[in-house]
Amino acid sequence: QVQLVESGGGLVQAGGSLRLSCAASGFVFSDSDMAWYRQATGMKGELVATITSGGSPNYGDFVRGRFTISRDNAKNMSFLQMNSLKPEDTAVYYCHSAPNGNDYWGQGTQVTVSS
């Protein structure tokens, strides 16, 4: 059974940092691309960052050097380091993977950035 479990969200002041973690199980993690998405209240979800199985990252335009996605294949975990956070980064952040072509999502972790 595929499971993705996020952690690390919370309340932070503008300019601060958070590190989100995604613990994966139930599939061959090292063979799978991983991604982080976010959805703010009343807004459409958007892609934050992806990282391929080989470790190549890609980011949404709004990230602009503030976030870093990484992975630890030995621990079956993906991470999203978020620096210089802005109030507009407030959202629920979701971990995603699609092993074998099926989409899987974590339960989400709330990130709130106060001004």
C-alpha positions as CSV (number, residue, x, y, z in Angstrom):
1,Q,0.0,0.0,0.0
2,V,1.4,3.3,-1.1
3,Q,1.7,5.9,1.6
4,L,3.0,9.5,1.6
5,V,3.1,11.3,4.9
6,E,4.1,14.9,5.1
7,S,5.4,16.7,8.2
8,G,7.1,20.0,9.0
9,G,4.4,22.6,8.4
10,G,3.6,25.3,10.8
11,L,3.3,29.0,11.5
12,V,6.3,31.2,10.6
13,Q,6.9,34.9,10.1
14,A,7.6,36.4,6.7
15,G,11.2,35.9,5.8
16,G,11.4,32.8,7.9
17,S,12.1,29.2,6.9
18,L,10.5,25.8,7.1
19,R,11.6,22.3,6.0
20,L,8.9,20.0,4.9
21,S,9.4,16.2,4.9
22,C,7.6,13.4,3.0
23,A,8.0,9.9,4.2
24,A,7.2,7.4,1.5
25,S,6.4,3.7,1.6
26,G,4.8,0.9,-0.4
27,F,6.7,1.5,-3.7
28,V,10.2,1.6,-5.0
29,F,11.1,5.1,-3.9
30,S,14.4,5.3,-5.7
31,D,12.7,4.6,-9.1
32,S,10.0,7.3,-8.6
33,D,9.9,11.0,-9.3
34,M,8.6,13.0,-6.4
35,A,6.8,16.3,-6.2
36,W,5.4,19.0,-3.9
37,Y,2.2,20.8,-4.7
38,R,0.3,23.4,-2.7
39,Q,-3.2,24.7,-2.5
40,A,-4.2,27.9,-0.9
41,T,-7.8,28.4,0.4
42,G,-10.1,29.1,-2.5
43,M,-7.3,28.8,-5.1
44,K,-6.3,26.2,-7.6
45,G,-3.5,23.8,-6.7
46,E,-0.1,24.6,-8.1
47,L,3.1,22.7,-8.6
48,V,5.9,23.8,-6.3
49,A,8.8,21.5,-7.2
50,T,9.6,18.2,-8.6
51,I,12.7,15.9,-8.4
52,T,13.3,13.0,-10.7
53,S,14.4,9.6,-9.6
54,G,17.9,10.7,-10.6
55,G,17.8,13.8,-8.4
56,S,17.2,16.5,-11.0
57,P,15.0,19.3,-9.6
58,N,12.5,21.6,-11.2
59,Y,10.6,24.5,-9.7
60,G,7.5,26.6,-10.2
61,D,8.2,30.1,-11.4
62,F,7.1,31.6,-8.2
63,V,9.8,29.8,-6.2
64,R,12.6,32.0,-7.7
65,G,15.5,30.4,-5.8
66,R,13.8,30.4,-2.4
67,F,12.9,26.7,-2.2
68,T,15.0,23.6,-2.6
69,I,13.7,20.1,-3.2
70,S,15.8,17.1,-2.3
71,R,15.5,13.4,-1.6
72,D,17.1,10.7,0.5
73,N,16.7,7.4,-1.3
74,A,18.2,5.5,1.7
75,K,15.4,6.8,3.9
76,N,12.6,6.9,1.3
77,M,12.1,10.6,2.0
78,S,11.6,13.8,0.0
79,F,12.2,17.3,1.4
80,L,11.3,20.8,0.6
81,Q,13.4,23.5,2.2
82,M,11.6,26.8,2.1
83,N,13.4,30.0,2.8
84,S,12.4,33.7,2.6
85,L,8.8,32.7,3.0
86,K,6.1,35.2,2.1
87,P,2.5,35.5,3.2
88,E,1.4,34.4,-0.3
89,D,3.2,31.0,0.4
90,T,0.5,30.2,2.9
91,A,-1.2,27.0,1.7
92,V,-1.5,23.3,2.4
93,Y,1.5,21.5,0.9
94,Y,1.1,18.1,-0.5
95,C,3.6,15.4,-1.4
96,H,3.0,13.5,-4.6
97,S,4.3,10.6,-6.6
98,A,3.0,8.5,-9.4
99,P,4.6,5.1,-9.2
100,N,3.4,2.8,-12.0
101,G,1.3,5.6,-13.4
102,N,-1.0,5.9,-10.5
103,D,-1.3,9.2,-8.6
104,Y,-0.7,9.2,-4.9
105,W,-1.0,12.1,-2.5
106,G,-0.2,12.7,1.1
107,Q,-2.7,14.2,3.6
108,G,-1.0,17.6,3.4
109,T,0.7,19.9,5.9
110,Q,-0.4,23.4,6.6
111,V,2.1,26.2,6.1
112,T,1.0,29.6,7.3
113,V,3.2,32.7,6.9
114,S,2.3,35.8,8.9
115,S,3.2,39.3,7.8
